[in-house]
Amino acid sequence: MAQFLDRYRIIEAQKEDSVSFIKDLLVYIDKLENDLRGENDRLLKELEDAQLDLDDARRSRREMQQQLTVTSQRLGQYNTDNEFLKHRNPYIIVLIDGDGTIFHEEYIRQGLEGGKKAANALRNAALEQCPNISDDVEVIAKIFANVSGLAKAMGRVGVLDNPQDLREFTLGFTQGKASFDFIDVGHGTERADSKIREATRWNIRNHNCKQILLGVSHDAGYAPFLDEVLRDESTTRRVSIIEGTPIVRELAATGTRVLNFDHIFRNDKLIERQSPYSQFQQLSHGLPPAQLQAIVNGRNQSPTPPNTWAGVTSIPLTTPPPMVFPVTLKNGTSGAFAAAAVNVVTPHPKLDDWVPGDRGLDPTLTISAVVLERTKRRAGNTKLCNNHYLRGPCPKGDECVFEHRHKASEEELKAIAYLTRLNPCVNGQDCDVEYCIYGHHCPSVGLNLAAVGGNGKGEEGVCAAFGCRFGADGHPLGTVIRHPKKWDKEYY
């Protein structure tokens, strides 16, 4: 019996273990089922969201494909339109500094008709130099110049007989082509320069502009500007320089293409012709005193020397060479040669190339140092009246405090003229008075001016005048002005 009881107890214990195991198993299964059910719900939710996302992605992709198709079509149309617009109304623009790039006088002398012919020739030349451009290209030309100043300069050198011809030429050029303009910018080189620079900047950004032709071969000031705007190959190949006068070294160094239109424009500068008076100086230099005196007085003229400056300059003068001044004589002594004023010092050669402005250099004077010194020493009431002796009747008449009664010799008139030129003309290079007695540039640069207070050495690039009344623009570039007027010192 005890054996069965033990076995029963063992079975009861096992039964309790089984029940406990089953309970634990059921609890675990329930928990696992709940967890799996929650995970399943989560996965179902994610699947639903993924399906929605997939549907949205498919819809978005289709929309993007449609948009891409439309955009591609539009881009193609834009490219087509852009190419069309880039090649629509193509043009070549010609920008010319007319004060330095000058038409041949054969055109200018023909006036209105010559201007039209020049416009035709310029258009054809521009098209010939740009053969790769379509046939319907337009040529636009703008010439900037100081017309009145250019007419005076051409008249002074004998290229132009009638200034009105140039005015009519500019009208003919403007009327010759609808896109051609000859623009009068007045006095001042920067006026033309600034217009050409700004027009170049604007047109080089315009793809319709196929070529820019610049008539500036004479002006080195454009070199920095070209270096600034020609930054890549596309701009460099669209800009060319028209060579009138030989291209300056600075422009050649930019590597810009150079075109030669020598059948249209002068290839040389306006050469100044000498006045009859300067020719007399050349002939008289080195002649014996007797022969020189004969030339001065003239065999077929009245031996009485003129007593006004108008008499001395009665022959119209063209643009003169630079001023010539005599060598100072030691101790103030002079012979017949000095009295005839042939002992001279020539200015430095660099002055020959200086153009102070539209009026140019004042006429040449050859002056006796002795007479000049004597004239300078006159003071007070004995000082010779500039207006009376150089321009005719003095407007002050008897009220003038200066000398009128003295019968001035020709050499004295020259001395008065020189001393008067030390006073700047109020109109400067804009002065259009043919026989203006005042100075239009400093006459004292690089000359032997010991007789008038200078250093007596005639140093190159040095203003020898003491208390020079002319500003920096009245001297060649780089001139050393050692003794400016007190109120002008801040400018030097």
Sequence and secondary structure as in RCSB ss.txt:
>XXXX:A:sequence
MAQFLDRYRIIEAQKEDSVSFIKDLLVYIDKLENDLRGENDRLLKELEDAQLDLDDARRSRREMQQQLTVTSQRL
GQYNTDNEFLKHRNPYIIVLIDGDGTIFHEEYIRQGLEGGKKAANALRNAALEQCPNISDDVEVIAKIFANVSGL
AKAMGRVGVLDNPQDLREFTLGFTQGKASFDFIDVGHGTERADSKIREATRWNIRNHNCKQILLGVSHDAGYAPF
LDEVLRDESTTRRVSIIEGTPIVRELAATGTRVLNFDHIFRNDKLIERQSPYSQFQQLSHGLPPAQLQAIVNGRN
QSPTPPNTWAGVTSIPLTTPPPMVFPVTLKNGTSGAFAAAAVNVVTPHPKLDDWVPGDRGLDPTLTISAVVLERT
KRRAGNTKLCNNHYLRGPCPKGDECVFEHRHKASEEELKAIAYLTRLNPCVNGQDCDVEYCIYGHHCPSVGLNLA
AVGGNGKGEEGVCAAFGCRFGADGHPLGTVIRHPKKWDKEYY
>XXXX:A:secstr
 HHHHHHHHHHHHHHHHHHHHHHHHHHHHHHHHHHHHHHHHHHHHHHHHHHHHHHHHHHHHHHHHHHHHHHHHHH
HHHHHHHHHHHTSS EEEEEEETTTS B HHHHTTHHHHHHHHHHHHHHHHHHT TTS TT EEEEEEEE HHHH
HHHHHHTTS S HHHHHHHHHHHHHHSTTEEEEE  S HHHHHHHHHHHHHHHHT TTEEEEEEE TT TTHHHH
HHHH  SHHHHTTEEEEESS   HHHHTTT EEEE TTTB SS       HHHHHHHHHTT  HHHHHHHHH SS
S SS  SSHHHHT S   S     EE   GGG   HHHHTT  EE   GGGGG   SSS S       HHHHHHH
HH  GGGSB HIIIIISS TTGGG  SB SS   HHHHHHHHHHHHTSB TTGGG   TT  SBSS S BSS  G
GGTS SS  TTEE  TTB   GGGS TT EESSB GGGGGG 
